[in-house]
């Protein structure tokens, strides 16, 4: 009689324990749901963004900038940050590249155990100094534009954001600190900074050729993947039970991919005569496959130059044009890199490029214009305005 009642008592104790634990949790869950369901997340996010923006604005214009520069206008900031046709803009861009280079050197040095042990806090301080500096620069780029979202979602805007985001993410996930190496992508601005229009044009030729080749290359890669699956299955059929390295078909497919790509790690090798014969055929097949994507890209590149289509879709990097008008020199600049560079004359003092044939003096500083000087930025950088 007592034995039959003991399970019922045990069940009642479990139900009582479940009620004692679940009831408070359900009550807490309802309260939390009631709190979070009434939050306007869009308004909250907007408030956070405005708070951060106001803090950065106060830090730059009330603390960091000297008093004589605190009345600088958005247009002046725009021309310094986004344009490289003035000494101030060129110096800003060159110093930006220097900062990026030093920052990358700090990240690389921090990866050495001995350096990390002895100079850990020094390197950490330098990394956060550069992170804060790039954050302030990113804010200024947004602040000076009338349509900031155009920059934020642009190619360079996304790169600028990715260059600073991993540093703040590392506060929660320390391993992401190494992703700050993405700042090296910001050096792509070197083509605009140093007016390397020929290199810029050639890079877009290559990009257009790759874009036209991507469909053919994807189809070819799918074909190679199917071949790797077939070859892996065939080699497994002959090697299974005789080769301890061939433990499964996915392992055999891994061997096939390594062999086709001619990498040859050597961690998995056939041991049977038939397997070695198949391996020989796969290696020879790999050498013939390598030439296919190369030929596709080369063919599209030749077609690009032959048809003269390379300049049709060439965008102007970082052309946000918020302050361009008839009095702005950028409106008189050539629309494409193929414009006649002989018509350009450069001010030796401020670096302004003039295309008006009747103009003899710089419209900004009054200095006598000279013919195009591709290395004028060097003297501007070291001698100042």
N, C-alpha and C positions, 0 to 999 in steps of 0.2 A: 504493500500500500504506500509506504514511504518512498519506494523507488519510482513509482508512477507519478508522484507529485513533484519529485525533484526536477524533471525536465520542464514542467510548467513554471516552477519558480525561477529556473534559469532563464526561460524565455521572457518572463515578466521583468526580470532584472535587466536584460538586454534592451527591452523596449523602454524601460525607464531611463536607462543610460543614454539611449539614442535620443529620447525626447529632451533630456537635460542638456545634451550637446547641440542638437540641431535647432532647437527653438531659439536660443540666443543668436546662433549664426544666421538663421532666417530673418530674425528681427534686425540684426546689423546690416544684412544684405538689402533689406527693404529701405532702411534709412539711407544707406549709401546710394542706392538707385534713385531715391527721391532727391538727394542732393545733386548728383551728377546729371540727372535728367533735366534739371532746371538751369544748367549752365549754358550760356551762349558761347560755344566754343569759338565761333568766328570772331565775336567781339573780344573774347579773351586773348586769342592769338594776335588780333590787331592791337590790343592794348600792350601786349608784351613787345611787339615789334616797335611800337611808338615809344615805349619806355627805353628800349635799347638804343633806338635812333636818337632820342633826346639826350641820353647819357653820352653817346659818342659825339654828338654835336657840341655839347658842353665841354667835353674833354679836349676836342680839337680847337674850338674857337675861343674858349675861355681860359684854357690852361696851357696847351702845347704851343700854339701859334704865338709869335711875338705880337705885341700890340699894333704895330704898324701894318701887319698883314691880316688883322682880324676883320677888316671891312672888305675883304676880297669878295667879288661877286661870283655867282654861279657860272657866268659866262667865262670869266677868267680861269676858274678852276677847270672848267670843261676844256679850254684850250691847252691848259698845262697837262692835264691827265690824258686826254683822248687825242690830242694833236701833237705832232712832232715837228712843226714848221716854225717854232720859236726856240731860242736858247733855253728858256725855262722848261719847255716841254721836252726838249732833248735831254737836258740834264736830269729831269725827273725820270724819264724812261731808262737812261743809262744807269742811274743809281738804283732803280728798281731791279735791273738785271744783276747788278753787283750784289744787292741784298739777297736775291734768289740764289746766286752762286754760293755766297757765304753760308746761307741757310742749308743748302744741300751738303756742303762740306761738313757742317756741324752734325747733320743727321748721319752721314757716313762714318765720321769719327766716333760717334756714340755707339756704333755697332761693334767696335772693338772692345773686348772685355777689359783689357788693361786701361784703356782710355776712359771707359765708362766708370770703372772703379775709382780712378784718381780724380777725374774731372766731371763727375756726374752732375753736380749741382751747377757748375759753370755752364756746361752744355745745355742743361735743362733751362737755365735762365736765358741763354741766348735763343733757344728755340721759342720760348714764350715771348721774348722781345720781338722776334721777327713775326710771330703769329699775331701779336697785337698791332704791329706796324702794318701788316697786310690787311688786318681787319679794318683799321682806320682808312686805309686806301680804298678798300672795297666800299665802305660807307660813303666816301667822297665821290666815288664813281656813281653811286646811286643818287646822292644828294644833288649833284650838279645837273642832272638830266631832267628834262620836262616830262619825258616818258620813260621812267626808270625800268619798267617791266620789259621794255624792248632790249635793254642791256642784260637784265637778270637772266632771261631765257635765251640769250644769244650764245654762240659758241664760246667766246672768251668769257662771258659772264658766268657760265657754268663752270669753266675751268677755274676762274678766280674763286668761286664759292667752294669747289672741291679742294682747293689749296689750303683753305683755312678750317673747313669743317672737321677733318680728321683730328686736328689738335684738340678741339673742344670735345669731340666724341671720345678721345682717349681718357678724359676725366672719368668716364663710365666704363670704357673698355680700353685698358692700357695698351693692348697689342696694336690698336689702330694708329698709334703714334707714328709708326713707320710709313703710313699712307701719306704723310705730309710730303713725301718725295714727289707727289703729283705736282708740286709747285714747279718742277722742271718744265711742265707743259707751258708755263707762262713765258718761257723764253722764245716761244713761237712769234712773239711780238717783235723779235729782232729784225724781221723782214720789213716791218713798217717803220721801226725806229730809225734804221739806217738806210731807208729808202731803197731797199734791194728789190726794185720792181721786176727786174728780170728773173730773179730767183722766185719771186712770188708768182709770176706768170707761169714759170716752168712747173712749180708745185701744183698749180691748178690744172695744168695739162695732165700731170700724172694722176691727180685725183679724178678727173673726168674719165681717164682711161680705165682706172680701177672701178669706177662706178658703172661703166658700160660693160665691164668684164665680170661683175659680181655674179650675175645669173649663170653664165657659162661655168664659172669656177665652182659654184654651189652644186650644179648638176654633176660636174666632174667629181667633186668630193663625195657626193652620194654614191656614184658609181664605184669609187675606190673603197668606200665603206662596205658596200655589198661584196666586193671582191675579198676584202679582209675577212668578212664573216664566213664566206665559202672556203677560203684557204685555211682559216683557223679550224673549221669543222673537219676538213679533209686531213690536216696534219694530226688532229686529235685522234682520228680514226686509226691511224697507223702508229701513233706514239703512246696512246693510252695503255697502261699496264706494263709498258717497257721503259718509259721515261718518267721518273718521279717528279720532274719539273712540270710536266703536262698534267695538271690535276683536274682541269675542267675545260670546257669549250671556251668560256671567257678568257681563261689564261692563254689558250691557244690563239684566240683572236688578238690578244695583246701582243703575242709573239709575231703574228702576221703583220700587225701595224708597225711594230718596231723594225721588222725586216723590210717591208715595202718602202718605208721612209728612209732606208739605208742608215738608220741610226746605229743599230747593232750594239745594244747594251751587252749582250753575251750572257745575260742571267738565265736565259732559256735557250737551249740548243737541241736540235734533233739528234737522236742516237741511232735510229734505224737507217739503213741504206735508202729506203724509199723516202723517209722523212728528210734526209740530207739532199736527195735529188730534188724534192719539192722546194726545199729551202734555196737551192741554187736557182731554180726557175723564178722564185719570188724575188730574189735579189736582183736578177736581171730585169724583171718586170719593174722593180722599183726605180732603176735608173732611167727606164723609158718613160715612166710616169712623171718624173720630176720636170721634164721638159715641157709637159703639156700646159700647166698654168702659166709658165713663163712665156710660152708662145702666144697664149691668149692675150696677156697684158701687152706684149710687144706689138702684136697685130693691132690692137685697139689704139695704142700710142701712135703708131705709124698712120693709122686712119685719121686720128685726131689732127696731126700736123698736115696731112695731105688735103683734108677737106677744109682746114682753116676754121674748125669749130671750137678751138680751145678758149677763145676769149668771150664766147657768148654768155656763159653762166658765171663769169668771174665776179664775185662780190668784192666790195671794198671793205677790208677788215675794219671793224669798229667804226663804221660810218653811221653815227646816230643823228647827225645833222640837225640838232635841236636849235642851233644858233646861226645856221647858214642863211645869209641873205645877200642882197646885191652888193653890199659893202664888205662881205666876208671874202677873204682870199680863196677859201675852199670852193666857192661857187665858180671861180675862174680856173680851177685846176682841171687837167684833162680827165675825162670820164673813164678812161681805160689805160692800162699799162702800155698800150701800143701807141699812145700819143707821142708826137714828135718832141723829144727831149731837147732838141736844139732851140726850140722856142722859149724854153724856160730860162729865166734869169734869176739869180739868187742874190739876196741882200747879204753881204759879207758880215754884217753886224748882227741882225736878228734872225737870219735864215729864211725869211719869207721868199717863196717862189712866185715870181710874177710872169704872167703870160701875155699881158697887154703890151703889144709891140711899141705903142707910143710912149709908154712909161719909161722914164730914165732914172727916177729916184724911188726908193722904197716908200710905200704908202703909210707905213707904220713909224719908221724912224728917220726917214729922209735921206738915208745913205745912198750913194751912187750904186746902182745895180751893176752886177757883173754876170758873166756867163755862168752856166751851171757848174757848181763846184761840188762834186759828189763827196768830198771829204771835209766840207765846211763845218760839219758838226763837231769835229775834233777841236778846232780853234774856239768854237762857241762854247764847248764844254769846259775848256780849261781857262778861258779868258773871261767868261761870264757875259752878262748883258752889257 
